[in-house]
């Protein structure tokens, strides 16, 4: 059964952000394998955006690895996030261009981050217009029934 979040009309009237918040909760807490193909598109894009917004591309690769990069690029393209897709492709190419030592501690991560290997690509991502959150909102609006069940 495909997971969806339930909201009432009263929920929506009381909090105009409830649909977005439930959408984000679904994307952030669901396992990829439990999601529908439409949900997976949003899930991959959301996780990419969240990691980069919180710690840049280094954090994205350290937390998510590279196994779903190609699928994430396809998801971004599906959403119409071409600029973000191009940035992820460039970051992935750079990340995979060298053998990497496992980062085993916060201190090691901070040292690696301070080297600034992905600073230019992080900045390119932050400059993308429209932002991925805006694109995801549009996707939610067009596909609400995939993510939200309105109940009375």
C-alpha positions in Angstrom: 0.0 0.0 0.0 1.3 3.4 -1.0 1.9 5.7 2.0 -0.1 8.9 2.1 -0.7 11.5 4.8 -4.2 12.1 5.9 -5.5 15.7 6.5 -8.9 17.1 7.1 -10.5 20.3 5.8 -10.2 21.7 9.3 -6.4 20.9 9.3 -6.0 22.9 6.1 -8.1 25.8 7.4 -6.2 25.9 10.6 -2.7 25.7 9.1 -2.2 26.7 5.5 1.2 24.9 5.5 -0.2 21.5 6.6 -0.2 20.0 3.1 3.5 21.0 2.6 4.5 19.8 6.1 2.8 16.5 5.6 4.4 16.2 2.1 7.8 16.8 3.6 7.2 14.4 6.4 6.3 11.7 4.0 9.3 12.3 1.8 11.7 12.5 4.8 10.5 9.5 6.8 9.5 7.0 4.1 11.7 4.3 2.7 12.3 4.6 -1.0 11.1 1.0 -1.6 7.7 1.8 -0.1 7.0 4.7 -2.4 5.2 4.9 -5.7 7.1 6.0 -8.8 5.7 9.5 -8.5 6.6 9.7 -4.8 10.1 8.5 -5.5 10.7 11.4 -7.9 9.9 13.9 -5.1 11.7 11.8 -2.4 15.0 11.8 -4.3 14.8 15.5 -5.2 13.8 16.4 -1.6 16.7 14.4 -0.1 19.2 16.0 -2.5 17.9 19.5 -1.7 17.9 18.8 2.0 21.4 17.6 2.1 22.8 20.3 0.0 20.9 23.1 1.8 22.3 21.7 5.1 25.9 20.9 4.3 26.5 21.1 0.6 27.4 18.5 -1.9 30.0 16.9 0.3 27.3 16.2 2.9 25.0 14.8 0.2 27.6 12.3 -1.0 28.8 11.4 2.5 25.3 10.8 3.7 23.6 9.4 0.5 26.5 7.9 -1.4 26.3 7.7 -5.2 24.1 4.7 -5.8 21.0 6.8 -6.6 22.7 9.7 -8.3 21.6 8.8 -11.8 18.0 8.2 -10.7 18.1 11.5 -8.8 19.3 13.3 -11.9 16.4 11.7 -13.8 14.0 12.8 -11.0 15.2 16.4 -11.2 14.8 16.4 -15.0 11.3 15.0 -14.6 10.5 17.8 -12.2 11.8 20.4 -14.7 14.8 21.2 -12.4 17.3 21.2 -15.2 19.7 23.6 -13.5 19.8 21.5 -10.3 20.2 18.3 -12.4 23.2 19.9 -14.2 24.8 20.8 -10.9 24.3 17.3 -9.5 25.8 15.7 -12.6 28.9 18.0 -12.3 29.2 17.3 -8.6 28.9 13.6 -9.1 31.5 13.6 -11.8 33.9 15.4 -9.5 33.1 13.2 -6.5 33.6 10.0 -8.4 36.8 11.3 -10.2 39.0 10.2 -7.3 39.3 7.5 -4.7 38.0 8.8 -1.3 39.0 7.9 2.2 36.0 7.2 4.5 35.2 10.1 6.7 35.0 8.6 10.2 34.4 11.5 12.5 32.9 15.0 12.7 36.4 16.4 12.9 37.4 14.7 9.6 34.2 15.9 8.0 34.8 19.5 9.0 38.4 19.3 7.7 37.2 17.9 4.4 34.4 20.5 4.1 36.9 23.4 4.8 38.9 22.3 1.8 36.0 23.7 -0.2 36.1 21.1 -3.0 32.4 21.6 -3.8 32.1 25.3 -2.9 31.6 26.4 -6.5 29.0 23.8 -7.1 27.2 24.5 -3.8 27.0 28.2 -4.9 25.8 27.2 -8.3 23.1 25.1 -6.6 22.0 27.9 -4.3 21.8 30.3 -7.3 19.3 28.0 -9.2 16.1 29.7 -10.0 13.5 28.6 -9.3 14.6 26.9 -6.1 13.9 23.2 -5.8 11.4 23.8 -2.9 9.3 25.9 -5.3 9.5 23.2 -8.0 8.5 20.6 -5.4 5.5 22.7 -4.3 4.3 22.8 -7.9 4.7 19.1 -8.1 2.8 18.6 -4.9 0.0 20.8 -6.2 -0.2 18.8 -9.4 0.0 15.4 -7.7 -1.5 16.0 -4.3 -3.5 12.8 -4.4 -0.3 10.8 -4.5 0.9 12.2 -1.2 -2.2 13.4 0.7 -5.5 11.9 1.4 -8.1 14.5 2.4 -10.5 13.1 4.9 -13.6 14.6 6.6 
